[in-house]
Amino acid sequence: MNLKIFVLPPYFLVFSMFSSIQNTILLNWKKVSFRRRLLLVMTFSGLFKLLILSIAIFAYLINSEEQDSGKNALGIAKYLAKDRDIITAILQQDPTLIKEKIEYLRTSIDATFIVVGDIKGLRIAHPLDQRIGKKMKGNDNDKALKQGLSYISVAEGSLGKSVRGKTPVIDTQGNIIGVVSVGYLLTSIENKAIHFLLFLVVMVILVVLTNAVVSGFTAKKFQNAIFGFEPEEFGRLYTELKVTLSTIKEGVISIDAKGNLKSINRSACETFKVDAKDVLNKKMSVVFPGNNLSDILLTKTSEYDVELMIHGQAVVANRQVLIVDGNVAGAVSSFRLKDEITELTKRLAQVREYSDLLRSQTHEHRNKLNTISGLIHLGKNKEVLELIGQETQHYQHLIQFLREAISEPMVAGVLLGKSERAKELGLQLEIDQGSQLLKLPKHIRAEDLITILGNFIDNSFDACISDNNNKSVKKVLVSISDFGNEIIIEVEDNGCGLPKDIVQKKLLKQGISSKSANNRGVGLHLVNQIVNRYHGQLTMDSVADKGTIMTVYLPKKHSKDTDNAII
Amino acid sequence: MLSFNEVKVLIIEDDLAIAEIHRRNLMKIERLNVVGIATSQSEAETLLDLLTPDLILLDVYLPDGNGLDILRELRQKQQQCDVILITADRDAETLQTAMRGGVVDYILKPVVFARLEESLNKYLKQHSKFGHLDDLDQRIVDAMISVKSSSAVTPLRLPKGIDAVTLEKVRELFLTHQQITADNAGERIGASRTTTRRYLEHLISTGELVADLNYGTVGRPERTYKKQ
């Protein structure tokens, strides 16, 4: 892979510069792979920056060369202005006096020219003999000849554009008698800088190449981190994830490896009645105490169908650890309100019970009709009426009893449904005639009583069915009492009982694993949770082959911790 | 024909033949006047508004709706009207809704007239009590709402299901026993565990006894009762 990184960039450079520029940059920029794009951007931006830099440096160099040359020229001019020979030569208007001396000086300091002029600006000395005696060019002598100043100027002289140092020549009486001008042609300065420019270009190419290598490498690294996706793809995926999370009914939250809340979807916000902005990036344990999602960061084991109490809401959650490159990167938890699930399960159970009921009733009904027709045939009207009365008698009694003794309609409903079910199973469900359940205290939810009753009764049905001893009557007795300070729910059966080797505590914690195949077996676990939540008690008395008595005691008085208890 | 104490009855029943049988049977009972028969929910709603009956014989199954919906609506509108539910339904939900809707009675189909008659007579008896009295005193209210009264236990009156003789027997047990379980107590007074427990629990509510969960001889917890 490394080899590829170092071989590809030059290829990309060539490729991107020649073939892909016109057809990609404008129209298909987004179709170009991320690596190539990064490469192009890095290369061109590098090139552009270096270009600006080079121009700036070049301009600066030229400027400073001019300044330096000007200063040199002025220094020499000032020195020459004091020279006696020059003063004499000006006064006598005799160029020959200084010609050799000046020419020697000019070549040795590499100046383009040294010109000496008189007060009228006529040349006394000049590198070219034929121009001696003629007027100096450049029109920049006035400051020296009239005001007596020394200065640097840039002007177009007879030899071309040059930078020059000018200074007046003053005789012993203090009169300005002429001017000395030392100059360097600008072209000669530029020639020097051209060499530097070449050097710069070489450097630019080197830098651009380095850029290409680095950008190629970076792009690869970056893309590896985002699983090789292009940025647009990634953006799309991210949006898709957000939308997906907001459309599903499940609440979803995720945390990072440090236990900070990283995402929370709409459903979760609604469930816990929080604003996403208020909780994001805060510690999970602070925002949602009771949710020990952070724990699975340590255990590294995913959990399914865990029941939790968060923000006073009972939820059923699935939680999974996020592993990236073998390291724990966080955890995700999706959950549903338990009530929703309970409601669904309840509906399903009701529908199933109803269809079973219909089947058995139709069968029974036909038999009864048969009997009735027979009796009418025999003219036994009284018997017919009795038979029809019997049909409803048991049930009518039961309803009468339930309506009088049980104030909570849901509890009455369950008892009614279960006794019908018992009939179908060929079992006898008896409700203790002394049972009583008046209006429930506010803190006790009828749903919880139903969970307890339903599970106990179902377990007893199972125990009766799987009992192999031929008992004459397989019986389940239900007794509910709220006479004292506690609501007592007791379900007794004469079924198979529990084998001796099963430990009660373990059973309550895990349920009966043999039933897990039928999606059951969590019943006792649920019951235990409810009992704990209400600070109640649960006892189990079971003898193999004799039967089981399950009893729950729930205090009627409200204890404050009930709400916050973590199930 | 219209007497002061007459009860106007509306029969809501999808089967006209059955409705007619009901009507004829009801005519035999004094003070009952069948003022209408509705065979569908829409018809029932119209007649309820027009006739303002005192009592409805309400069937659950109707071709265009459900008798329970009519019941709910009645309660929402707070119409002064009693309901006897007649249904072939045996599911829990119907019973629950009926209980919530406060029906006078819940009669299963097939209806044996004797049962219906009994229910109607009981209703008429209560109805006339209401009719004659301007002020209700507590005794009458208690008698009418028989079950509900037991929650407001006056020290002298015992709740339903608790009789004084048995209660005394249970009390006597604690003269000889420090603490006792419901099982044990039952054996001694010759009653079932659940019955005995009812008495024991009653004594807890009166403050005479306290209960505790004891880890008894066999190792499993047992609820024991002892004196306060």
Interface residues (C-beta under 8 A of the other chain):
Chain A: Q350 E353 Y354 L357 Q361 L385 I388 G389 E391 T392 Y395 Q396 I399 Q400 L402 R403 E404 A405 S407 P409 M410 A412 G413 V414 L416 G417 E420 D432 Q433 G434 S435 Q436 L438 K439 L477 S479 S481 D482 F483 G484 N485 E486 I488 E490 Q504 Q537 T539 M540 D541 T551 Y553
Chain B: R90 D91 A92 E93 L95 Q96 T97 M99 R100 Y106 I107 L108 K109 P110 V112 A114 R115 S146 V147 K148 S150 S151 P159 K160 G161 I162 T194 T195 R197 R198 L200 E201 H202 L203 I204 S205 A211 L213 R220 P221 E222 R223
